[in-house]
Amino acid sequence: VQLQAFGGGLVQAGGSLRLSCAASGRTFSSYGMAWFRQAPGKEREFVAAISRGGRSPYYADSAKGRVTISRDNAKNTLYLQMNSLKPEDTAVYYCAADSNPIRERPTVRAHEYDYWGQGTQVTVSS
């Protein structure tokens, strides 16, 4: 599967953005999906994940209450709605796909994702 993330940009603190990740190739609905982010000088960190069927969303503590992950399998697209953005949310955001067919719940471990998009920059100004 090929993944392309877009929708990033520059936003003021308190603002909102919706990221999208378009998938092509094999059946999108067969992948668990997630968003990760990486800020300059920091390791890539988990943001949110969702199961193949769109159930069982899971969020990092830093994202809970401000972020919603969703997917539209008919459109082969993953979304990340981010509200109440903070300067510390500034990072490159990556979407990722997990092809493991027996994993029912999404994983937070980056190494368990097989495919990655190219990333989209989110910059939150104070």
Backbone hydrogen bonds, N-H to C=O, Kabsch-Sander energy under -0.5 kcal/mol:
donor,donor_aa,acceptor,acceptor_aa,energy
2,Q,24,S,-2.9
4,Q,22,A,-1.9
6,F,20,S,-2.6
9,G,121,Q,-0.7
11,V,123,T,-2.6
13,A,125,S,-2.4
14,G,85,L,-3.2
15,G,12,Q,-2.3
17,L,82,M,-2.2
19,L,17,L,-0.5
19,L,80,L,-2.7
20,S,6,F,-2.9
21,C,78,L,-2.3
22,A,4,Q,-2.7
23,A,76,N,-2.7
24,S,2,Q,-2.2
30,S,27,T,-1.6
31,Y,28,F,-1.9
32,G,98,D,-2.1
33,M,50,I,-2.3
34,A,96,A,-2.0
35,W,48,A,-3.0
36,F,94,Y,-2.8
37,R,45,E,-2.6
38,Q,92,V,-2.2
42,K,39,A,-2.3
45,E,37,R,-3.3
47,V,35,W,-2.4
48,A,35,W,-1.6
49,A,58,Y,-2.4
50,I,33,M,-2.9
51,S,55,R,-2.2
54,G,51,S,-1.4
58,Y,49,A,-2.5
60,A,47,V,-2.6
63,A,60,A,-1.7
64,K,60,A,-1.4
66,R,63,A,-2.2
67,V,63,A,-1.8
68,T,81,Q,-2.4
70,S,79,Y,-1.5
72,D,77,T,-2.9
73,N,71,R,-0.5
75,K,72,D,-0.9
76,N,72,D,-0.6
77,T,72,D,-1.8
78,L,21,C,-2.3
79,Y,70,S,-3.1
80,L,19,L,-2.1
81,Q,68,T,-2.9
82,M,17,L,-3.2
82,M,80,L,-0.6
83,N,66,R,-2.8
84,S,14,G,-0.6
85,L,15,G,-2.3
89,D,86,K,-2.3
90,T,87,P,-1.9
91,A,122,V,-2.0
92,V,38,Q,-2.4
93,Y,91,A,-0.5
93,Y,120,T,-2.9
94,Y,36,F,-2.9
96,A,34,A,-2.3
97,A,115,Y,-2.4
98,D,32,G,-3.3
99,S,97,A,-0.5
103,R,100,N,-0.8
104,E,102,I,-0.9
110,A,108,V,-0.6
112,E,109,R,-1.5
113,Y,110,A,-1.9
114,D,97,A,-1.9
115,Y,97,A,-1.7
117,G,95,C,-2.6
120,T,93,Y,-2.0
122,V,91,A,-2.8
123,T,9,G,-2.8
125,S,11,V,-2.4
125,S,123,T,-0.6
